Amino acid sequence: MSNTFTAPGRSAPSSTASATAPGVFSGFILSSETLVREIGLGLAFAVFVDAFIVRMTIVPAVMALLGKSAWWLPSWLNRLLPNVDIEGDSLRPQPTAPAPRVPELANR
């Protein structure tokens, strides 16, 4: 398993957003409108459960159990998906094989 889930600081943006979102949605609970309060409570609870229960416990555990098969892609789906080259490797010139060296004749 890679250190993606275990390395400190690797999930900082996700954790920060997950920690602040329930606080923001909990602010809706102070509203005088009943519907807004219910929506705020529901969103705060849903984001909390998704961030801390699902993404930080269940997903890493399942990926550790599945190992490499967690990243398996069926060949028919691989053919349908576009080849996204984010870093531009296909634009770089490919190294060509050097021409075979011909020995020179010493005495002509």
VMD Tcl script that builds the backbone (N, CA, C; Angstrom):
set m [mol new atoms 324]
animate dup $m
set s [atomselect $m all]
$s set {name element resname resid chain x y z} {
  {N N MET 1 A 0.848 -1.175 0.000}
  {CA C MET 1 A 0.000 0.000 0.000}
  {C C MET 1 A 0.891 1.234 0.000}
  {N N SER 2 A 0.515 2.214 -0.757}
  {CA C SER 2 A 1.307 3.434 -0.802}
  {C C SER 2 A 1.070 4.264 0.461}
  {N N ASN 3 A 1.877 5.290 0.615}
  {CA C ASN 3 A 1.768 6.143 1.793}
  {C C ASN 3 A 0.744 7.251 1.616}
  {N N THR 4 A -0.129 7.139 0.626}
  {CA C THR 4 A -1.112 8.188 0.370}
  {C C THR 4 A -2.026 8.397 1.569}
  {N N PHE 5 A -2.442 7.322 2.209}
  {CA C PHE 5 A -3.393 7.441 3.304}
  {C C PHE 5 A -2.707 7.576 4.655}
  {N N THR 6 A -1.449 7.155 4.738}
  {CA C THR 6 A -0.795 7.134 6.033}
  {C C THR 6 A 0.189 8.277 6.233}
  {N N ALA 7 A 0.628 8.911 5.152}
  {CA C ALA 7 A 1.624 9.977 5.293}
  {C C ALA 7 A 0.986 11.216 5.895}
  {N N PRO 8 A 1.619 11.805 6.897}
  {CA C PRO 8 A 1.040 13.010 7.497}
  {C C PRO 8 A 1.112 14.178 6.524}
  {N N GLY 9 A 0.045 14.939 6.477}
  {CA C GLY 9 A 0.020 16.129 5.633}
  {C C GLY 9 A -0.423 15.884 4.212}
  {N N ARG 10 A -0.614 14.636 3.810}
  {CA C ARG 10 A -0.995 14.364 2.429}
  {C C ARG 10 A -2.476 14.648 2.182}
  {N N SER 11 A -3.303 14.539 3.197}
  {CA C SER 11 A -4.727 14.779 3.024}
  {C C SER 11 A -5.155 16.060 3.723}
  {N N ALA 12 A -4.232 16.991 3.872}
  {CA C ALA 12 A -4.528 18.214 4.620}
  {C C ALA 12 A -5.629 19.056 3.984}
  {N N PRO 13 A -5.617 19.310 2.669}
  {CA C PRO 13 A -6.705 20.119 2.109}
  {C C PRO 13 A -8.066 19.458 2.264}
  {N N SER 14 A -8.114 18.146 2.064}
  {CA C SER 14 A -9.374 17.433 2.210}
  {C C SER 14 A -9.845 17.443 3.662}
  {N N SER 15 A -8.925 17.234 4.593}
  {CA C SER 15 A -9.294 17.224 6.009}
  {C C SER 15 A -9.740 18.602 6.482}
  {N N THR 16 A -9.061 19.634 5.999}
  {CA C THR 16 A -9.424 20.986 6.405}
  {C C THR 16 A -10.814 21.348 5.914}
  {N N ALA 17 A -11.094 21.027 4.658}
  {CA C ALA 17 A -12.428 21.317 4.113}
  {C C ALA 17 A -13.492 20.490 4.824}
  {N N SER 18 A -13.154 19.253 5.142}
  {CA C SER 18 A -14.115 18.395 5.832}
  {C C SER 18 A -14.366 18.844 7.258}
  {N N ALA 19 A -13.386 19.488 7.865}
  {CA C ALA 19 A -13.560 19.960 9.233}
  {C C ALA 19 A -14.333 21.273 9.283}
  {N N THR 20 A -14.165 22.114 8.273}
  {CA C THR 20 A -14.846 23.413 8.299}
  {C C THR 20 A -16.268 23.346 7.767}
  {N N ALA 21 A -16.543 22.441 6.838}
  {CA C ALA 21 A -17.880 22.381 6.246}
  {C C ALA 21 A -18.981 22.101 7.271}
  {N N PRO 22 A -18.819 21.135 8.184}
  {CA C PRO 22 A -19.880 20.956 9.184}
  {C C PRO 22 A -20.086 22.201 10.056}
  {N N GLY 23 A -19.014 22.919 10.320}
  {CA C GLY 23 A -19.152 24.152 11.098}
  {C C GLY 23 A -19.954 25.202 10.356}
  {N N VAL 24 A -19.699 25.308 9.052}
  {CA C VAL 24 A -20.453 26.277 8.247}
  {C C VAL 24 A -21.920 25.879 8.163}
  {N N PHE 25 A -22.164 24.595 7.900}
  {CA C PHE 25 A -23.551 24.153 7.800}
  {C C PHE 25 A -24.266 24.215 9.146}
  {N N SER 26 A -23.522 24.051 10.231}
  {CA C SER 26 A -24.136 24.160 11.556}
  {C C SER 26 A -24.594 25.583 11.835}
  {N N GLY 27 A -24.009 26.549 11.157}
  {CA C GLY 27 A -24.444 27.932 11.300}
  {C C GLY 27 A -25.879 28.137 10.843}
  {N N PHE 28 A -26.328 27.269 9.946}
  {CA C PHE 28 A -27.720 27.371 9.489}
  {C C PHE 28 A -28.705 26.998 10.590}
  {N N ILE 29 A -28.233 26.276 11.602}
  {CA C ILE 29 A -29.114 25.859 12.696}
  {C C ILE 29 A -29.607 27.073 13.483}
  {N N LEU 30 A -28.860 28.166 13.453}
  {CA C LEU 30 A -29.247 29.373 14.185}
  {C C LEU 30 A -30.342 30.163 13.481}
  {N N SER 31 A -30.737 29.715 12.280}
  {CA C SER 31 A -31.767 30.426 11.528}
  {C C SER 31 A -33.122 30.278 12.206}
  {N N SER 32 A -33.996 31.237 11.934}
  {CA C SER 32 A -35.342 31.161 12.486}
  {C C SER 32 A -36.259 30.278 11.634}
  {N N GLU 33 A -35.838 29.987 10.408}
  {CA C GLU 33 A -36.625 29.137 9.514}
  {C C GLU 33 A -36.389 27.664 9.850}
  {N N THR 34 A -37.439 26.919 10.048}
  {CA C THR 34 A -37.333 25.510 10.410}
  {C C THR 34 A -36.692 24.698 9.288}
  {N N LEU 35 A -37.084 24.967 8.061}
  {CA C LEU 35 A -36.550 24.215 6.926}
  {C C LEU 35 A -35.042 24.446 6.776}
  {N N VAL 36 A -34.600 25.671 6.953}
  {CA C VAL 36 A -33.175 25.985 6.844}
  {C C VAL 36 A -32.396 25.288 7.954}
  {N N ARG 37 A -32.958 25.238 9.156}
  {CA C ARG 37 A -32.302 24.546 10.268}
  {C C ARG 37 A -32.153 23.052 9.982}
  {N N GLU 38 A -33.214 22.454 9.448}
  {CA C GLU 38 A -33.160 21.023 9.138}
  {C C GLU 38 A -32.137 20.727 8.053}
  {N N ILE 39 A -32.098 21.558 7.035}
  {CA C ILE 39 A -31.130 21.360 5.959}
  {C C ILE 39 A -29.710 21.541 6.486}
  {N N GLY 40 A -29.491 22.546 7.308}
  {CA C GLY 40 A -28.162 22.767 7.879}
  {C C GLY 40 A -27.693 21.603 8.725}
  {N N LEU 41 A -28.571 21.082 9.562}
  {CA C LEU 41 A -28.221 19.939 10.394}
  {C C LEU 41 A -27.950 18.703 9.545}
  {N N GLY 42 A -28.781 18.492 8.559}
  {CA C GLY 42 A -28.595 17.333 7.677}
  {C C GLY 42 A -27.292 17.405 6.903}
  {N N LEU 43 A -26.987 18.570 6.353}
  {CA C LEU 43 A -25.734 18.732 5.607}
  {C C LEU 43 A -24.519 18.591 6.518}
  {N N ALA 44 A -24.577 19.169 7.699}
  {CA C ALA 44 A -23.452 19.074 8.632}
  {C C ALA 44 A -23.196 17.621 9.016}
  {N N PHE 45 A -24.248 16.883 9.309}
  {CA C PHE 45 A -24.101 15.475 9.681}
  {C C PHE 45 A -23.589 14.649 8.503}
  {N N ALA 46 A -24.117 14.906 7.309}
  {CA C ALA 46 A -23.712 14.136 6.128}
  {C C ALA 46 A -22.248 14.372 5.783}
  {N N VAL 47 A -21.802 15.612 5.841}
  {CA C VAL 47 A -20.394 15.906 5.540}
  {C C VAL 47 A -19.489 15.298 6.601}
  {N N PHE 48 A -19.882 15.357 7.841}
  {CA C PHE 48 A -19.083 14.761 8.916}
  {C C PHE 48 A -18.944 13.251 8.721}
  {N N VAL 49 A -20.046 12.576 8.458}
  {CA C VAL 49 A -20.005 11.121 8.265}
  {C C VAL 49 A -19.174 10.772 7.037}
  {N N ASP 50 A -19.362 11.512 5.944}
  {CA C ASP 50 A -18.616 11.223 4.723}
  {C C ASP 50 A -17.121 11.425 4.927}
  {N N ALA 51 A -16.748 12.512 5.553}
  {CA C ALA 51 A -15.331 12.837 5.683}
  {C C ALA 51 A -14.618 11.950 6.687}
  {N N PHE 52 A -15.198 11.772 7.837}
  {CA C PHE 52 A -14.468 11.105 8.900}
  {C C PHE 52 A -14.742 9.606 8.998}
  {N N ILE 53 A -15.921 9.171 8.644}
  {CA C ILE 53 A -16.211 7.741 8.735}
  {C C ILE 53 A -15.861 7.046 7.425}
  {N N VAL 54 A -16.375 7.565 6.320}
  {CA C VAL 54 A -16.190 6.895 5.034}
  {C C VAL 54 A -14.782 7.101 4.496}
  {N N ARG 55 A -14.357 8.335 4.331}
  {CA C ARG 55 A -13.088 8.608 3.643}
  {C C ARG 55 A -11.851 8.323 4.478}
  {N N MET 56 A -11.958 8.391 5.785}
  {CA C MET 56 A -10.767 8.171 6.603}
  {C C MET 56 A -10.697 6.798 7.235}
  {N N THR 57 A -11.771 6.022 7.168}
  {CA C THR 57 A -11.703 4.677 7.740}
  {C C THR 57 A -12.088 3.602 6.725}
  {N N ILE 58 A -13.256 3.719 6.119}
  {CA C ILE 58 A -13.746 2.644 5.255}
  {C C ILE 58 A -12.959 2.551 3.950}
  {N N VAL 59 A -12.757 3.666 3.263}
  {CA C VAL 59 A -12.069 3.627 1.968}
  {C C VAL 59 A -10.630 3.129 2.103}
  {N N PRO 60 A -9.812 3.649 3.035}
  {CA C PRO 60 A -8.456 3.098 3.154}
  {C C PRO 60 A -8.435 1.616 3.542}
  {N N ALA 61 A -9.371 1.199 4.375}
  {CA C ALA 61 A -9.407 -0.212 4.773}
  {C C ALA 61 A -9.747 -1.105 3.584}
  {N N VAL 62 A -10.720 -0.718 2.789}
  {CA C VAL 62 A -11.104 -1.519 1.617}
  {C C VAL 62 A -9.964 -1.542 0.598}
  {N N MET 63 A -9.307 -0.409 0.395}
  {CA C MET 63 A -8.207 -0.378 -0.562}
  {C C MET 63 A -7.031 -1.221 -0.076}
  {N N ALA 64 A -6.789 -1.256 1.211}
  {CA C ALA 64 A -5.728 -2.101 1.740}
  {C C ALA 64 A -6.077 -3.577 1.576}
  {N N LEU 65 A -7.342 -3.929 1.746}
  {CA C LEU 65 A -7.758 -5.315 1.567}
  {C C LEU 65 A -7.691 -5.745 0.107}
  {N N LEU 66 A -8.072 -4.856 -0.803}
  {CA C LEU 66 A -8.094 -5.214 -2.223}
  {C C LEU 66 A -6.714 -5.187 -2.864}
  {N N GLY 67 A -5.819 -4.363 -2.347}
  {CA C GLY 67 A -4.468 -4.287 -2.904}
  {C C GLY 67 A -4.480 -3.735 -4.326}
  {N N LYS 68 A -3.735 -4.395 -5.226}
  {CA C LYS 68 A -3.655 -3.918 -6.610}
  {C C LYS 68 A -4.971 -4.076 -7.357}
  {N N SER 69 A -5.803 -4.990 -6.936}
  {CA C SER 69 A -7.070 -5.185 -7.645}
  {C C SER 69 A -8.029 -4.014 -7.432}
  {N N ALA 70 A -7.736 -3.130 -6.483}
  {CA C ALA 70 A -8.563 -1.939 -6.304}
  {C C ALA 70 A -8.436 -1.003 -7.505}
  {N N TRP 71 A -7.324 -1.109 -8.235}
  {CA C TRP 71 A -7.069 -0.242 -9.384}
  {C C TRP 71 A -7.296 -0.959 -10.709}
  {N N TRP 72 A -7.898 -2.138 -10.690}
  {CA C TRP 72 A -8.139 -2.914 -11.906}
  {C C TRP 72 A -9.148 -2.205 -12.788}
  {N N LEU 73 A -8.869 -2.180 -14.091}
  {CA C LEU 73 A -9.757 -1.554 -15.058}
  {C C LEU 73 A -10.024 -2.566 -16.161}
  {N N PRO 74 A -11.292 -2.863 -16.467}
  {CA C PRO 74 A -11.572 -3.811 -17.548}
  {C C PRO 74 A -11.009 -3.301 -18.877}
  {N N SER 75 A -10.539 -4.210 -19.705}
  {CA C SER 75 A -9.903 -3.804 -20.963}
  {C C SER 75 A -10.893 -3.109 -21.898}
  {N N TRP 76 A -12.169 -3.519 -21.893}
  {CA C TRP 76 A -13.138 -2.861 -22.771}
  {C C TRP 76 A -13.367 -1.416 -22.338}
  {N N LEU 77 A -13.316 -1.164 -21.035}
  {CA C LEU 77 A -13.482 0.196 -20.552}
  {C C LEU 77 A -12.224 1.026 -20.816}
  {N N ASN 78 A -11.067 0.388 -20.742}
  {CA C ASN 78 A -9.817 1.077 -21.040}
  {C C ASN 78 A -9.774 1.550 -22.494}
  {N N ARG 79 A -10.367 0.763 -23.397}
  {CA C ARG 79 A -10.413 1.172 -24.810}
  {C C ARG 79 A -11.382 2.330 -25.026}
  {N N LEU 80 A -12.442 2.392 -24.230}
  {CA C LEU 80 A -13.445 3.456 -24.403}
  {C C LEU 80 A -12.992 4.788 -23.814}
  {N N LEU 81 A -12.204 4.741 -22.761}
  {CA C LEU 81 A -11.776 5.968 -22.093}
  {C C LEU 81 A -10.697 6.681 -22.907}
  {N N PRO 82 A -10.718 8.007 -22.932}
  {CA C PRO 82 A -9.676 8.725 -23.673}
  {C C PRO 82 A -8.333 8.644 -22.942}
  {N N ASN 83 A -7.272 8.758 -23.700}
  {CA C ASN 83 A -5.933 8.767 -23.126}
  {C C ASN 83 A -5.589 10.209 -22.763}
  {N N VAL 84 A -5.692 10.538 -21.495}
  {CA C VAL 84 A -5.428 11.897 -21.029}
  {C C VAL 84 A -3.951 11.984 -20.661}
  {N N ASP 85 A -3.227 12.823 -21.384}
  {CA C ASP 85 A -1.790 12.983 -21.165}
  {C C ASP 85 A -1.562 14.337 -20.519}
  {N N ILE 86 A -1.658 14.384 -19.198}
  {CA C ILE 86 A -1.589 15.648 -18.474}
  {C C ILE 86 A -0.195 16.253 -18.534}
  {N N GLU 87 A 0.826 15.430 -18.413}
  {CA C GLU 87 A 2.186 15.946 -18.351}
  {C C GLU 87 A 2.825 16.130 -19.717}
  {N N GLY 88 A 2.139 15.749 -20.779}
  {CA C GLY 88 A 2.639 15.997 -22.122}
  {C C GLY 88 A 3.734 15.059 -22.579}
  {N N ASP 89 A 3.751 13.825 -22.083}
  {CA C ASP 89 A 4.780 12.878 -22.509}
  {C C ASP 89 A 4.684 12.555 -23.994}
  {N N SER 90 A 3.477 12.559 -24.546}
  {CA C SER 90 A 3.345 12.237 -25.968}
  {C C SER 90 A 3.858 13.362 -26.863}
  {N N LEU 91 A 4.010 14.574 -26.325}
  {CA C LEU 91 A 4.509 15.692 -27.115}
  {C C LEU 91 A 6.032 15.753 -27.147}
  {N N ARG 92 A 6.678 15.103 -26.211}
  {CA C ARG 92 A 8.140 15.102 -26.176}
  {C C ARG 92 A 8.670 14.224 -27.291}
  {N N PRO 93 A 9.791 14.628 -27.889}
  {CA C PRO 93 A 10.361 13.776 -28.943}
  {C C PRO 93 A 10.859 12.459 -28.342}
  {N N GLN 94 A 10.497 11.385 -29.006}
  {CA C GLN 94 A 10.903 10.066 -28.546}
  {C C GLN 94 A 12.329 9.791 -29.000}
  {N N PRO 95 A 13.150 9.215 -28.151}
  {CA C PRO 95 A 14.527 8.921 -28.569}
  {C C PRO 95 A 14.527 7.858 -29.666}
  {N N THR 96 A 15.330 8.101 -30.664}
  {CA C THR 96 A 15.432 7.142 -31.766}
  {C C THR 96 A 16.637 6.254 -31.531}
  {N N ALA 97 A 16.583 5.082 -32.101}
  {CA C ALA 97 A 17.703 4.147 -31.970}
  {C C ALA 97 A 18.874 4.679 -32.790}
  {N N PRO 98 A 20.075 4.610 -32.257}
  {CA C PRO 98 A 21.222 5.104 -33.026}
  {C C PRO 98 A 21.456 4.235 -34.256}
  {N N ALA 99 A 21.959 4.859 -35.297}
  {CA C ALA 99 A 22.253 4.128 -36.532}
  {C C ALA 99 A 23.360 3.129 -36.259}
  {N N PRO 100 A 23.284 1.977 -36.907}
  {CA C PRO 100 A 24.346 0.993 -36.689}
  {C C PRO 100 A 25.689 1.537 -37.144}
  {N N ARG 101 A 26.699 1.275 -36.382}
  {CA C ARG 101 A 28.021 1.780 -36.669}
  {C C ARG 101 A 28.695 0.892 -37.710}
  {N N VAL 102 A 29.180 1.552 -38.748}
  {CA C VAL 102 A 29.853 0.827 -39.821}
  {C C VAL 102 A 31.349 0.979 -39.598}
  {N N PRO 103 A 32.060 -0.131 -39.490}
  {CA C PRO 103 A 33.515 -0.003 -39.273}
  {C C PRO 103 A 34.207 0.587 -40.524}
  {N N GLU 104 A 35.140 1.459 -40.268}
  {CA C GLU 104 A 35.872 2.070 -41.378}
  {C C GLU 104 A 36.970 1.115 -41.839}
  {N N LEU 105 A 37.226 1.197 -43.103}
  {CA C LEU 105 A 38.306 0.387 -43.654}
  {C C LEU 105 A 39.636 1.062 -43.361}
  {N N ALA 106 A 40.559 0.320 -42.815}
  {CA C ALA 106 A 41.843 0.897 -42.423}
  {C C ALA 106 A 42.693 1.231 -43.650}
  {N N ASN 107 A 42.819 0.346 -44.571}
  {CA C ASN 107 A 43.643 0.560 -45.761}
  {C C ASN 107 A 42.758 0.478 -46.989}
  {N N ARG 108 A 42.703 1.545 -47.736}
  {CA C ARG 108 A 41.901 1.499 -48.961}
  {C C ARG 108 A 42.743 1.276 -50.139}
}
mol reanalyze $m
mol bondsrecalc $m
mol representation Tube
mol addrep $m
